[in-house]
Amino acid sequence: MINYELIVVGALETNCYLVYCSESLEAVVIDPGAEAEKIFPVIHELGLKLKAVLNTHGHIDHVGANRDFKEKFGLPIYLHPADQSLLQRSQQLELSLLLGAKEPPPPDFDLVDGNLIEFGRISLRVIHTPGHTPGSVSFLGDNYLFSGDTLFCGGVGRTDLPGGSWRDLERSIREKILTLPETTVVLPGHGPATTVGEEKRTNPFIT
């Protein structure tokens, strides 16, 4: 069973998740967007053995502390290749300054649709869910979906930023997320958790 710890970080209140196996304590960090100093103590308290940084997409509020994790733990960083251009600080300079983000290092590995990220007894399947950005992905494991900024509780990701596409976002949600079991817990990049069933019934953007 998946265990996770949620830490809300940065001025944009990004959800950073520490996802771990309770037996081995092996773990990954999803979207360390800012305030590494707020995340590090939780890792220590739980005794986690970090294996990787997973980014749902390349916006600075989700990758802003990648460099801190790389420097402290030497972790490999995973990102979909379609979002690598977003890592250039000049692309998101104003927001970088607001968040106090460091320029993220280049990713070590590409996230590929259908691939499995395995640690301890946990497997997360990569689902390419473009729309918010070309390289947005979600991570599915054990009835939990880490949806990044693709699907929120009562909302969807914005598509007015460079590379965004409403058509792609709608297709990603309808074909790759709403087809999951209704009991699937959706853990988004911002805001509270929800379920696939709840969003099917009540989300005004997709009902």
RAUR-V768040 format. One record per pair of residues at least 12 apart in sequence whose C-alpha atoms are under 7 Angstrom apart, sorted by the first residue. I is the first residue (numbers start at 1). GAP is how many residues later the second one is. D is the distance in whole Angstrom. If there is no record, write none. Layout:
i->(I,I)
gap->(GAP,GAP)
d->(D,D)
//
This chain:
i->(1,2,2,2,2,2,3,3,3,3,4,4,4,4,5,5,5,6,7,9,9,9,10,10,10,10,11,12,13,14,14,14,14,14,15,15,16,16,16,16,17,17,17,18,21,21,21,24,25,25,25,26,26,26,26,26,26,27,27,27,27,27,28,28,28,28,28,29,29,29,30,30,30,31,31,31,31,31,32,32,32,32,32,33,33,33,33,33,33,34,34,34,34,34,35,36,36,51,52,52,52,53,53,53,53,54,54,54,55,55,56,56,56,56,57,57,57,57,57,57,58,58,58,58,59,60,60,63,64,64,64,65,65,66,67,67,67,76,77,77,77,78,78,78,78,78,79,79,79,79,80,80,80,80,81,81,82,82,83,83,87,89,111,112,113,113,113,114,114,123,124,124,124,125,125,125,126,126,126,127,129,130,130,130,131,131,131,131,131,131,132,132,132,132,132,132,132,132,133,133,134,134,143,143,144,144,144,145,145,145,145,146,146,146,147,147,147,147,148,148,149,149,150,151,152,153,153,153,153,154,154,154,154,155,155,156,178,178,181,182,182,182,183,183,183,184)
gap->(141,17,18,19,120,140,16,17,18,19,13,14,15,16,12,13,14,12,32,24,25,26,23,24,25,89,88,49,177,19,47,48,175,176,174,175,14,15,16,17,12,13,14,12,99,100,101,96,22,23,24,22,23,24,25,93,94,21,22,23,24,92,22,23,24,25,26,23,24,25,23,24,25,23,24,25,31,32,30,31,32,33,34,27,28,29,30,31,32,27,30,31,65,67,30,29,32,24,23,24,25,22,23,24,25,23,24,25,23,24,80,81,82,92,22,26,76,78,79,80,25,26,28,29,27,32,36,41,37,38,40,36,37,38,35,37,38,32,30,31,32,29,30,31,32,33,28,30,31,32,30,31,32,55,29,54,52,53,51,52,17,14,15,14,13,14,15,12,13,18,15,16,17,14,15,16,12,13,14,12,43,38,39,42,28,33,34,35,37,38,17,18,25,26,27,32,33,37,30,31,29,30,41,42,40,41,42,39,40,41,42,40,41,42,39,40,41,42,40,41,39,40,19,37,36,39,40,41,46,45,48,49,50,48,50,49,18,22,15,13,14,15,12,13,14,12)
d->(6,7,6,6,7,7,6,5,6,7,6,5,4,6,6,5,7,7,7,7,6,6,7,5,6,6,6,7,6,7,7,7,6,5,5,5,6,5,5,7,6,5,7,6,6,6,6,6,7,5,6,6,5,6,7,6,5,6,6,5,6,6,5,6,5,6,7,7,5,6,6,5,6,6,5,7,5,6,6,6,7,5,6,7,5,4,5,4,5,7,5,5,7,6,7,6,7,6,5,5,6,7,6,5,6,6,5,7,6,5,6,5,6,5,7,6,7,6,5,7,5,7,5,6,6,7,6,7,5,6,6,7,7,6,7,5,6,6,5,5,6,6,6,5,6,6,6,7,5,5,5,5,7,5,6,7,6,5,6,5,6,6,7,7,5,5,5,5,6,6,6,5,5,5,5,6,6,5,7,6,5,6,6,6,7,5,5,6,5,4,7,6,5,6,5,5,7,6,5,5,6,7,5,6,6,5,6,7,6,5,6,6,5,6,6,6,5,7,5,4,6,5,7,6,6,6,6,5,7,7,7,5,7,6,6,7,6,7,7,7,5,4,6,6,6,6)
//
